[in-house]
Amino acid sequence: MKFNLLSEMKSNYVIVLSLLLTQWACKAPTVDENLPVDESIRLNQIGFYPDQKKLAVILNHDEAEDFVIWDLDKTEIVFEGKLTAQSNKTLSGHNSRIADFSQFTQEGNYEVVLSGVGKSYPFHIQSDVNLELGKASIKAFYYQRASVELEEAQAGIWARQLGHPDDQVMIHPSAVSATRKAGEIISAPKGWYDAGDYNKYVVNSGITVGTLLSLFEDFPSYFQKQDLNIPESGDQIPDLLDEIRWNLDWMITMQDPGDGGVYHKLTTAKFEGMVEPHLAVSQRYLVAKSTAATLDFAAVMAQAARVFNPYFPEESVM
């Protein structure tokens, strides 16, 4: 009889526990997945490192008090928080509040949701969240290469024809020297286009090359492993240095072999129109040397010799 009573008690316990769990599951917090994206919920749309401070700025929603983090993969709420008190209007004319979810560190794919209002664009929390961004920021220089066709295998939808071979560059009257006359033709290929135009500038690209060389010196192991999918990928040189070399090869051509001075830029007489590189065919010139270009050139070449020496120990690179 005692055995039967215990069995019955255990059975009832299991039934009650099951009912409680079912009831709890039914009341598990959820969100309306059909809520629209609300662009007044602003955050880093790429995402955050797990231990990073994580904030979203909420504009002009005085009625909202709470926010949640919605897990897009598990389709469940994984964090709940309170918005900060409303701040005064800024010069933008907006009131703003902060959703701070820094304490949430689990990796995954998420949205910030204001119940009944809207949700943010999706974002990630990952230990390597900026990996692809880092690669893209360096590979951007490949897309600016002059004097070469960008093939689909490396350039994808940005593939294009060769532009500006720069093998018929004219010495401008401002650049005349004892060894180079006005109208003389030289070759000065390669290098990078400069932001919004197709000209090539020693000072501008020199500053950039110096920054990239310093970046490599600060984090050599990172860049020794990086694969940017550029034509040189797979050789014995880190891709970042291969890309830098493309511009260095052009910079060397900008030095007057007669006196060592450096021409300020390679340029057309007027800016080209908004056309693809291969359609921009105006005559290009080397213009007057400058102190800035010469000093930038000297500094960059000295740093490059130091950085490239381990890869070319048998020769003077510059």
Backbone hydrogen bonds, N-H to C=O, Kabsch-Sander energy under -0.5 kcal/mol:
donor,donor_aa,acceptor,acceptor_aa,energy
5,L,1,M,-2.0
6,L,2,K,-2.2
7,S,3,F,-2.1
8,E,4,N,-2.3
9,M,5,L,-2.4
10,K,6,L,-2.5
11,S,7,S,-2.3
12,N,8,E,-2.5
13,Y,9,M,-2.3
14,V,10,K,-2.3
15,I,11,S,-2.0
16,V,12,N,-2.6
17,L,13,Y,-2.7
18,S,14,V,-2.4
19,L,15,I,-2.3
20,L,16,V,-2.5
21,L,17,L,-2.6
22,T,18,S,-2.4
23,Q,19,L,-2.6
24,W,20,L,-2.5
25,A,21,L,-2.5
26,C,22,T,-2.1
27,K,23,Q,-1.2
28,A,25,A,-1.2
33,E,31,V,-1.0
35,L,32,D,-1.9
38,D,119,K,-3.2
39,E,37,V,-0.6
41,I,38,D,-2.1
42,R,40,S,-0.9
42,R,57,V,-2.9
45,Q,43,L,-0.8
48,F,124,H,-2.4
52,Q,49,Y,-1.6
55,L,53,K,-0.5
56,A,99,A,-2.0
57,V,42,R,-3.1
58,I,56,A,-0.5
58,I,97,R,-3.5
59,L,40,S,-2.1
59,L,57,V,-0.5
60,N,95,N,-2.2
64,A,61,H,-0.7
67,F,81,G,-2.6
68,V,113,V,-2.0
69,I,79,F,-2.6
70,W,68,V,-0.6
70,W,111,E,-2.8
71,D,69,I,-0.5
71,D,76,E,-3.0
72,L,70,W,-0.7
72,L,109,N,-2.5
73,D,109,N,-0.6
75,T,71,D,-1.5
76,E,71,D,-0.9
77,I,29,P,-0.7
78,V,69,I,-2.6
79,F,69,I,-0.9
81,G,67,F,-2.8
83,L,65,E,-2.9
84,T,98,I,-2.0
87,S,96,S,-2.5
90,T,94,H,-1.4
93,G,90,T,-2.1
97,R,58,I,-2.1
99,A,56,A,-3.0
100,D,98,I,-0.7
101,F,54,K,-2.2
101,F,99,A,-0.7
104,F,101,F,-1.5
105,T,103,Q,-0.6
108,G,125,I,-1.8
110,Y,123,F,-2.9
111,E,70,W,-1.3
113,V,68,V,-2.7
113,V,111,E,-0.5
114,L,118,G,-2.9
115,S,113,V,-0.6
117,V,114,L,-2.5
118,G,114,L,-1.7
119,K,36,P,-2.0
120,S,112,V,-2.5
123,F,110,Y,-2.2
124,H,46,I,-1.4
125,I,108,G,-2.3
126,Q,48,F,-1.9
129,V,126,Q,-1.1
131,L,128,D,-2.1
134,G,130,N,-2.6
135,K,131,L,-1.9
136,A,132,E,-2.5
137,S,133,L,-2.3
138,I,134,G,-1.2
139,K,135,K,-2.8
140,A,136,A,-1.3
141,F,138,I,-1.6
142,Y,139,K,-1.0
143,Y,139,K,-1.2
144,Q,140,A,-0.5
144,Q,141,F,-1.0
145,R,142,Y,-1.6
146,A,191,G,-2.6
147,S,163,G,-2.3
150,L,160,R,-1.8
151,E,149,E,-0.8
154,Q,151,E,-1.3
155,A,151,E,-3.4
156,G,152,E,-2.0
158,W,155,A,-2.1
159,A,156,G,-1.7
160,R,150,L,-1.5
169,V,186,I,-2.5
170,M,284,R,-2.6
171,I,184,E,-2.4
172,H,170,M,-0.6
172,H,286,L,-2.3
175,A,172,H,-2.4
176,V,173,P,-1.1
177,S,180,R,-2.7
183,G,171,I,-2.7
184,E,181,K,-2.0
186,I,169,V,-2.9
188,A,166,D,-3.3
191,G,246,W,-1.3
193,Y,144,Q,-3.1
194,D,197,D,-1.1
194,D,199,N,-1.0
195,A,193,Y,-0.9
197,D,194,D,-2.1
200,K,266,L,-2.6
202,V,264,H,-1.8
203,V,264,H,-0.6
205,S,201,Y,-2.0
206,G,202,V,-2.2
207,I,203,V,-2.2
208,T,204,N,-1.6
209,V,205,S,-3.0
210,G,206,G,-2.6
211,T,207,I,-2.0
212,L,208,T,-2.5
213,L,209,V,-2.7
214,S,210,G,-2.1
215,L,211,T,-2.1
216,F,212,L,-2.2
217,E,213,L,-2.3
218,D,214,S,-2.1
219,F,215,L,-1.9
223,F,219,F,-1.6
224,Q,220,P,-2.0
225,K,221,S,-0.8
225,K,222,Y,-0.5
226,Q,222,Y,-0.6
228,L,226,Q,-0.6
233,S,230,I,-2.1
235,D,232,E,-1.8
239,D,226,Q,-0.7
241,L,238,P,-0.6
242,D,238,P,-2.1
243,E,239,D,-2.4
244,I,240,L,-2.3
245,R,241,L,-2.5
246,W,242,D,-1.2
247,N,243,E,-0.9
247,N,244,I,-0.7
248,L,244,I,-2.3
249,D,245,R,-2.6
250,W,246,W,-0.8
251,M,247,N,-2.5
252,I,248,L,-2.2
253,T,249,D,-0.7
253,T,250,W,-1.0
254,M,250,W,-0.5
254,M,251,M,-1.5
255,Q,252,I,-1.3
256,D,261,G,-3.1
260,G,256,D,-2.6
263,Y,254,M,-2.6
264,H,287,V,-0.6
264,H,288,A,-2.1
266,L,200,K,-2.9
267,T,265,K,-0.5
267,T,285,Y,-2.5
269,A,283,Q,-0.6
275,V,273,G,-2.0
279,L,276,E,-1.9
280,A,276,E,-0.6
280,A,277,P,-1.5
281,V,279,L,-1.0
285,Y,267,T,-3.5
286,L,170,M,-2.2
287,V,265,K,-1.9
287,V,285,Y,-0.5
290,S,262,V,-1.7
294,T,290,S,-2.2
295,L,291,T,-2.7
296,D,292,A,-2.6
297,F,293,A,-2.5
298,A,294,T,-2.3
299,A,295,L,-2.3
300,V,296,D,-2.8
301,M,297,F,-2.5
302,A,298,A,-1.8
303,Q,299,A,-2.2
304,A,300,V,-2.8
305,A,301,M,-2.2
306,R,302,A,-1.4
307,V,303,Q,-2.3
308,F,304,A,-3.0
309,N,305,A,-1.2
311,Y,308,F,-1.5
312,F,308,F,-1.4
315,E,312,F,-1.5
317,V,315,E,-0.7
